[in-house]
Amino acid sequence: MLPQRKRLAAALAVAACALAPVAASAGVVVAASGPSATSFPVGKKIGDSERIVLRAGDTLTVLDGNGTRVLRGAGTYTLGQQAGQSQRGTFAALTQRRTASQVRTGAIRGDDTAPRHPTNLWYVDIAQAGTVCIVGTDRVRLWRATTEGDATYSLRAAGGGASHSITFADGDTLAPWDITAFPISSGSSFAISGPGSANNATLTFEVLDTVAEDPEALAQQLIDKGCTQQLELLSTATMVAEG
């Protein structure tokens, strides 16, 4: 009888697990405007089945595990009822931490149309001043929005000191960061100047020890660290096409 009782107990345990409530997924607000904007601050979490009530003139941008959606009022919505193809593949490509050989130059030959945004979340856009999140410090790559012509930039610590030249060759969008000359730690700032006054920016780094695997959790990390440019890139690149 004892083995039979054990089998019955095991069966009941399995049934209990099947009946246990499944934790609801949640999206995170990445932008809001309109009359209800104060009710949806950036970083606010919204459950998959939670009712979202918007008024006329409202625009709410929410990122969840399937991608980014823009909801416009007036109306009542839930994230779980929003249609559209999942953007998880795009998220995986955007956040891949590539090897040194994969990002050696970023050359794009024979392409007259330069990319306007980095193709990887961890590339450092030299034209965007502000806080930048990076994963570790061993593969930092600077990115420019054009492939045309050689361009040399000057890099120095924001507090002063010696400068260091970084050159993008004709056809290249990427240039390596010299981590030996300029060590990076969370909170360290650097001034970058290049051809023309429009190409001057000060970058402050935040080093992520661990990176969230889910889009909404990574968005929250970027929000917490103040990496607003990368948050915008993440939400734009994973936008779900509206039906």
Backbone hydrogen bonds in HBPLUS format (Angstrom, degrees):
<---DONOR---> <-ACCEPTOR-->    atom                        ^
c    i                          cat <-CA-CA->   ^        H-A-AA   ^      H-
h    n   atom  resd res      DA  || num        DHA   H-A  angle D-A-AA Bond
n    s   type  num  typ     dist DA aas  dist angle  dist       angle   num
A0005-ARG N   A0001-MET O   2.97 MM   4  6.29 154.4  2.03 153.6 160.8     1
A0006-LYS N   A0002-LEU O   2.98 MM   4  6.30 152.9  2.05 152.6 160.4     2
A0007-ARG N   A0003-PRO O   2.94 MM   4  6.24 154.8  2.01 148.2 154.7     3
A0008-LEU N   A0004-GLN O   2.94 MM   4  6.22 153.8  2.01 147.1 154.5     4
A0009-ALA N   A0005-ARG O   2.89 MM   4  6.14 158.5  1.94 148.1 153.7     5
A0010-ALA N   A0006-LYS O   2.93 MM   4  6.16 156.2  1.99 147.6 154.0     6
A0011-ALA N   A0007-ARG O   2.96 MM   4  6.18 154.5  2.02 144.5 151.4     7
A0012-LEU N   A0008-LEU O   2.96 MM   4  6.23 156.0  2.01 149.8 156.0     8
A0013-ALA N   A0009-ALA O   2.98 MM   4  6.21 150.5  2.07 144.0 152.1     9
A0014-VAL N   A0010-ALA O   3.05 MM   4  6.33 157.0  2.10 149.4 154.6    10
A0015-ALA N   A0011-ALA O   3.03 MM   4  6.27 158.8  2.08 146.4 152.4    11
A0016-ALA N   A0012-LEU O   2.90 MM   4  6.11 151.6  1.98 144.8 152.6    12
A0017-CYS N   A0013-ALA O   3.05 MM   4  6.33 151.4  2.13 144.8 151.9    13
A0018-ALA N   A0014-VAL O   3.03 MM   4  6.31 152.3  2.10 146.4 154.1    14
A0019-LEU N   A0015-ALA O   3.02 MM   4  6.30 142.5  2.16 144.0 153.7    15
A0020-ALA N   A0016-ALA O   3.01 MM   4  6.11 121.6  2.36 137.7 152.1    16
A0020-ALA N   A0017-CYS O   3.26 MM   3  5.11 142.7  2.41  93.2 103.7    17
A0048-ASP N   A0025-SER O   2.84 MM  23  5.49 138.3  2.02 168.4 156.7    18
A0027-GLY N   A0046-ILE O   2.74 MM  19  5.11 161.7  1.77 152.8 151.4    19
A0046-ILE N   A0027-GLY O   2.88 MM  19  5.11 159.0  1.92 135.5 140.7    20
A0028-VAL N   A0063-LEU O   2.82 MM  35  5.39 154.2  1.89 143.3 150.3    21
A0063-LEU N   A0028-VAL O   2.96 MM  35  5.39 169.9  1.98 151.2 150.2    22
A0029-VAL N   A0044-LYS O   2.90 MM  15  5.33 159.2  1.94 150.2 157.0    23
A0043-GLY N   A0029-VAL O   2.84 MM  14  5.19 163.2  1.87 140.5 145.5    24
A0030-VAL N   A0061-THR O   2.93 MM  31  5.71 169.4  1.94 152.0 155.6    25
A0061-THR N   A0031-ALA O   2.86 MM  30  5.03 176.5  1.87 149.7 148.9    26
A0033-SER N   A0059-THR O   2.94 MM  26  5.30 149.3  2.03 151.5 158.4    27
A0059-THR N   A0033-SER O   2.96 MM  26  5.30 157.0  2.01 147.1 145.0    28
A0037-ALA N   A0034-GLY O   3.14 MM   3  5.40 167.9  2.16 119.3 120.7    29
A0039-SER N   A0036-SER O   2.92 MM   3  5.49 148.3  2.02 116.9 126.5    30
A0040-PHE N   A0037-ALA O   2.98 MM   3  5.27 156.8  2.03 109.7 117.3    31
A0044-LYS N   A0041-PRO O   3.00 MM   3  5.67 159.8  2.04 144.0 144.5    32
A0050-GLU N   A0047-GLY O   3.15 MM   3  4.96 156.2  2.20 100.2 107.5    33
A0080-GLY N   A0048-ASP O   2.87 MM  32  5.01 151.7  1.95 154.8 145.7    34
A0052-ILE N   A0077-TYR O   2.68 MM  25  4.94 156.7  1.73 153.2 156.9    35
A0077-TYR N   A0052-ILE O   2.82 MM  25  4.94 156.8  1.88 136.8 144.5    36
A0054-LEU N   A0075-GLY O   2.85 MM  21  5.36 176.7  1.85 170.5 171.4    37
A0075-GLY N   A0054-LEU O   3.09 MM  21  5.36 159.3  2.13 133.0 130.9    38
A0058-ASP N   A0055-ARG O   3.00 MM   3  5.60 154.5  2.07 144.6 143.8    39
A0073-GLY N   A0058-ASP O   3.00 MM  15  4.96 160.5  2.03 128.7 134.6    40
A0060-LEU N   A0071-LEU O   2.77 MM  11  5.06 165.5  1.79 154.6 159.4    41
A0071-LEU N   A0060-LEU O   2.72 MM  11  5.06 168.7  1.73 156.9 158.0    42
A0062-VAL N   A0069-ARG O   2.91 MM   7  5.46 161.2  1.95 160.7 164.6    43
A0069-ARG N   A0062-VAL O   2.85 MM   7  5.46 164.5  1.88 155.9 159.6    44
A0064-ASP N   A0067-GLY O   2.89 MM   3  5.45 168.1  1.90 153.4 153.1    45
A0067-GLY N   A0064-ASP O   3.14 MM   3  5.45 151.9  2.22 110.3 118.5    46
A0087-GLN N   A0066-ASN O   2.72 MM  21  5.53 161.9  1.75 138.3 144.8    47
A0068-THR N   A0238-THR O   2.86 MM 170  5.59 163.3  1.88 132.1 133.3    48
A0240-VAL N   A0068-THR O   2.81 MM 172  5.67 170.6  1.82 160.0 156.7    49
A0081-GLN N   A0078-THR O   3.17 MM   3  5.58 153.8  2.24 109.3 116.7    50
A0082-GLN N   A0079-LEU O   3.13 MM   3  5.38 166.2  2.15 111.7 115.9    51
A0091-PHE N   A0087-GLN O   2.97 MM   4  6.28 157.6  2.02 152.2 159.0    52
A0092-ALA N   A0088-ARG O   2.94 MM   4  6.17 155.9  2.00 146.7 152.2    53
A0093-ALA N   A0089-GLY O   3.11 MM   4  6.39 159.7  2.16 147.9 152.6    54
A0094-LEU N   A0090-THR O   2.90 MM   4  6.03 157.9  1.95 151.3 157.9    55
A0095-THR N   A0091-PHE O   3.07 MM   4  6.13 148.2  2.17 147.8 154.4    56
A0121-LEU N   A0094-LEU O   2.77 MM  27  5.61 169.5  1.78 152.8 154.8    57
A0102-GLN N   A0099-THR O   3.08 MM   3  5.28 128.3  2.36 101.0 114.4    58
A0103-VAL N   A0100-ALA O   3.29 MM   3  5.38 137.0  2.49  97.2 108.2    59
A0174-LEU N   A0105-THR O   3.06 MM  69  5.17 146.4  2.18 159.1 150.6    60
A0108-ILE N   A0171-GLY O   2.85 MM  63  5.61 157.4  1.90 162.8 168.7    61
A0123-TYR N   A0120-ASN O   3.26 MM   3  5.68 170.6  2.26 114.9 117.7    62
A0124-VAL N   A0141-ARG O   2.89 MM  17  6.11 176.9  1.89 164.2 165.1    63
A0143-TRP N   A0124-VAL O   2.74 MM  19  5.51 156.8  1.80 148.2 142.6    64
A0128-GLN N   A0125-ASP O   3.27 MM   3  5.64 165.3  2.29 112.4 116.8    65
A0126-ILE N   A0143-TRP O   3.11 MM  17  6.08 169.4  2.12 164.3 163.9    66
A0130-GLY N   A0202-THR O   3.08 MM  72  6.45 164.1  2.10 155.9 158.5    67
A0204-THR N   A0130-GLY O   2.95 MM  74  6.00 161.5  1.98 144.3 145.4    68
A0132-VAL N   A0204-THR O   2.76 MM  72  6.06 156.3  1.81 156.6 162.9    69
A0206-GLU N   A0132-VAL O   2.85 MM  74  6.05 147.0  1.96 154.2 152.9    70
A0134-ILE N   A0206-GLU O   2.98 MM  72  6.33 154.1  2.05 156.9 160.8    71
A0208-LEU N   A0134-ILE O   2.84 MM  74  6.04 175.5  1.84 174.4 175.7    72
A0177-TRP N   A0140-VAL O   3.16 MM  37  5.59 155.4  2.22 153.5 146.6    73
A0142-LEU N   A0175-ALA O   2.80 MM  33  5.18 162.7  1.82 169.5 163.9    74
A0175-ALA N   A0142-LEU O   2.99 MM  33  5.18 144.2  2.12 139.7 146.0    75
A0144-ARG N   A0173-THR O   2.94 MM  29  5.22 148.9  2.04 143.3 152.0    76
A0171-GLY N   A0147-THR O   2.55 MM  24  4.35 145.2  1.67 153.0 156.5    77
A0151-ALA N   A0168-PHE O   2.92 MM  17  5.17 150.3  2.01 146.4 153.0    78
A0168-PHE N   A0151-ALA O   2.77 MM  17  5.17 167.6  1.78 157.5 160.2    79
A0153-TYR N   A0166-ILE O   2.74 MM  13  5.15 169.0  1.75 154.2 157.0    80
A0166-ILE N   A0153-TYR O   2.81 MM  13  5.15 159.8  1.85 150.2 155.6    81
A0154-SER N   A0193-SER O   2.72 MM  39  5.24 164.5  1.74 161.2 165.5    82
A0193-SER N   A0154-SER O   2.97 MM  39  5.24 158.9  2.01 148.4 155.2    83
A0155-LEU N   A0164-HIS O   2.79 MM   9  5.10 155.0  1.85 145.9 154.6    84
A0164-HIS N   A0155-LEU O   2.76 MM   9  5.10 141.0  1.91 141.2 154.2    85
A0156-ARG N   A0191-ALA O   3.11 MM  35  5.49 152.5  2.19 149.4 157.4    86
A0191-ALA N   A0156-ARG O   2.81 MM  35  5.49 158.6  1.86 168.5 173.4    87
A0160-GLY N   A0157-ALA O   2.89 MM   3  5.37 164.7  1.91 120.1 124.4    88
A0158-ALA N   A0189-SER O   3.00 MM  31  5.37 172.5  2.00 125.0 123.6    89
A0172-ASP N   A0169-ALA O   2.95 MM   3  5.44 159.9  1.99 142.5 142.0    90
A0182-PHE N   A0178-ASP O   2.96 MM   4  6.11 157.9  2.01 152.8 160.1    91
A0188-SER N   A0185-SER O   3.03 MM   3  5.61 166.4  2.05 141.1 141.9    92
A0187-GLY N   A0205-PHE O   2.73 MM  18  5.55 169.1  1.74 171.2 167.7    93
A0205-PHE N   A0188-SER O   2.98 MM  17  5.74 164.6  2.00 163.0 162.7    94
A0190-PHE N   A0203-LEU O   2.81 MM  13  5.32 151.6  1.89 149.2 158.9    95
A0203-LEU N   A0190-PHE O   2.80 MM  13  5.32 158.9  1.84 162.3 162.8    96
A0192-ILE N   A0201-ALA O   2.75 MM   9  5.33 173.5  1.76 172.0 174.2    97
A0201-ALA N   A0192-ILE O   2.86 MM   9  5.33 157.5  1.91 153.1 160.1    98
A0194-GLY N   A0199-ASN O   3.06 MM   5  5.19 119.5  2.44 120.6 136.5    99
A0199-ASN N   A0196-GLY O   3.17 MM   3  5.76 163.5  2.20 115.5 120.5   100
A0218-LEU N   A0214-ASP O   2.92 MM   4  6.14 158.3  1.97 159.2 165.9   101
A0219-ALA N   A0215-PRO O   2.88 MM   4  6.09 156.9  1.94 149.7 156.5   102
A0220-GLN N   A0216-GLU O   3.12 MM   4  6.32 148.6  2.22 135.6 143.3   103
A0221-GLN N   A0217-ALA O   3.05 MM   4  6.41 148.0  2.15 141.2 149.7   104
A0221-GLN N   A0218-LEU O   3.06 MM   3  4.96 114.9  2.50  92.4 108.3   105
A0222-LEU N   A0218-LEU O   2.98 MM   4  6.32 160.6  2.02 155.9 159.9   106
A0223-ILE N   A0219-ALA O   2.95 MM   4  6.20 153.6  2.02 146.7 154.4   107
A0224-ASP N   A0220-GLN O   2.90 MM   4  6.08 165.3  1.92 151.7 155.4   108
A0225-LYS N   A0221-GLN O   3.02 MM   4  6.23 147.3  2.13 147.1 155.5   109
A0226-GLY N   A0222-LEU O   3.02 MM   4  6.04 116.1  2.45 135.4 150.1   110
A0227-CYS N   A0222-LEU O   2.89 MM   5  4.99 148.4  1.99 152.6 153.1   111
A0226-GLY N   A0223-ILE O   3.13 MM   3  5.13 148.6  2.23 100.0 109.6   112
A0231-LEU N   A0227-CYS O   3.10 MM   4  6.35 147.3  2.21 144.1 154.1   113
A0232-GLU N   A0228-THR O   2.98 MM   4  6.21 154.8  2.04 146.9 152.6   114
A0233-LEU N   A0229-GLN O   3.02 MM   4  6.30 155.2  2.08 142.2 149.1   115
A0234-LEU N   A0230-GLN O   2.84 MM   4  6.00 162.4  1.87 148.3 152.9   116
A0235-SER N   A0231-LEU O   2.98 MM   4  6.17 164.8  2.00 149.6 153.4   117
A0236-THR N   A0232-GLU O   2.90 MM   4  6.00 155.8  1.96 147.6 154.6   118
A0237-ALA N   A0233-LEU O   2.91 MM   4  5.92 167.6  1.92 152.6 156.2   119
A0238-THR N   A0234-LEU O   3.25 MM   4  6.25 145.2  2.38 141.0 148.7   120
A0239-MET N   A0236-THR O   3.35 MM   3  5.32 158.9  2.40 110.9 109.6   121
